Amino acid sequence: MSEEQTDRLEGGTPFEIRVLRELANLNNRLTSLEAKVDARLHDTRPIWEAVLSRLDSIEMRLDRMEAKLNVFGKDLIETRTDVEMLKKRPPAA
C-alpha cells in the first residue's frame, strides 16, 4: 500500500492541514466570544457598581437600626426594672 492513500483522505487535503484549519477556526470563534464578553462586562460594570454602592448604604442603615434597637431594648429593660422596684415599695403615707 502506498502512503499517499492514507495521507490524503476526504477531498485530497492532508489531515494535518484540516486540523490546523479547524484550530484556526476555533481560535477565531473564541476570540470573537471573548470580545463579546468584554463588551458586555463594560455595559454591566457600572450597573453592578451602583448596586454594590446601594447595598453598602443599606447595610450601614441596618447596622444603625440594630444599634438603635439595642439601645431601645436596654432602656425598656431599665424602665421595667424601675417599675418593678416601685411596685415593691411600701405605699407612701
C-alpha positions as CSV (number, residue, x, y, z in Angstrom):
1,M,0.0,0.0,0.0
2,S,1.1,3.5,-0.7
3,E,1.3,6.2,2.0
4,E,-0.5,8.6,-0.3
5,Q,-3.7,6.7,0.2
6,T,-3.9,7.4,3.9
7,D,-2.2,10.8,3.7
8,R,-4.9,12.4,1.6
9,L,-8.4,11.5,2.7
10,E,-11.6,13.4,2.3
11,G,-11.1,15.6,-0.7
12,G,-7.4,15.3,-1.0
13,T,-6.5,17.7,1.8
14,P,-3.9,16.3,4.3
15,F,-5.2,15.6,7.8
16,E,-2.7,18.0,9.5
17,I,-3.9,20.9,7.3
18,R,-7.5,20.2,8.1
19,V,-6.8,20.0,11.8
20,L,-4.8,23.3,11.7
21,R,-7.7,25.0,9.8
22,E,-10.2,23.8,12.4
23,L,-7.9,25.0,15.2
24,A,-7.7,28.4,13.5
25,N,-11.4,28.5,13.1
26,L,-11.9,27.6,16.8
27,N,-9.4,30.3,17.8
28,N,-11.3,32.9,15.7
29,R,-14.6,31.9,17.3
30,L,-13.0,32.1,20.8
31,T,-11.5,35.5,20.1
32,S,-14.9,36.7,18.9
33,L,-16.6,35.3,22.0
34,E,-14.1,37.0,24.3
35,A,-14.7,40.3,22.6
36,K,-18.4,39.9,23.2
37,V,-17.9,39.1,26.8
38,D,-15.6,42.1,27.3
39,A,-18.2,44.3,25.7
40,R,-21.0,43.0,28.0
41,L,-18.8,43.5,31.0
42,H,-18.2,47.1,30.1
43,D,-22.0,47.5,29.8
44,T,-22.9,45.9,33.1
45,R,-20.0,47.0,35.3
46,P,-21.4,50.5,36.0
47,I,-24.8,48.9,37.0
48,W,-23.0,46.4,39.2
49,E,-21.0,49.1,40.9
50,A,-24.2,51.1,41.6
51,V,-25.8,48.0,43.1
52,L,-22.8,47.4,45.3
53,S,-22.9,51.1,46.5
54,R,-26.6,50.8,47.3
55,L,-26.1,47.6,49.2
56,D,-23.3,49.2,51.3
57,S,-25.7,52.1,52.1
58,I,-28.5,49.6,53.1
59,E,-26.0,47.7,55.2
60,M,-24.9,50.9,57.1
61,R,-28.6,51.8,57.7
62,L,-29.3,48.3,59.0
63,D,-26.3,48.5,61.4
64,R,-27.6,51.8,62.7
65,M,-31.1,50.4,63.1
66,E,-29.7,47.4,65.0
67,A,-27.8,49.8,67.3
68,K,-30.9,51.8,68.0
69,L,-32.9,48.7,68.7
70,N,-30.2,47.6,71.2
71,V,-30.4,50.9,73.0
72,F,-34.2,50.8,73.0
73,G,-34.2,47.3,74.4
74,K,-31.8,48.3,77.2
75,D,-33.9,51.4,78.0
76,L,-37.1,49.2,78.1
77,I,-35.5,46.8,80.5
78,E,-34.3,49.6,82.7
79,T,-37.8,51.1,82.7
80,R,-39.5,47.8,83.5
81,T,-36.9,47.2,86.3
82,D,-37.7,50.7,87.7
83,V,-41.5,49.9,87.6
84,E,-40.9,46.5,89.4
85,M,-38.8,48.2,92.1
86,L,-41.5,50.9,92.6
87,K,-44.2,48.1,93.0
88,K,-42.2,46.6,95.8
89,R,-42.0,49.9,97.8
90,P,-44.4,50.4,100.6
91,P,-47.1,53.0,99.8
92,A,-46.3,56.5,101.0
93,A,-48.4,57.5,103.9
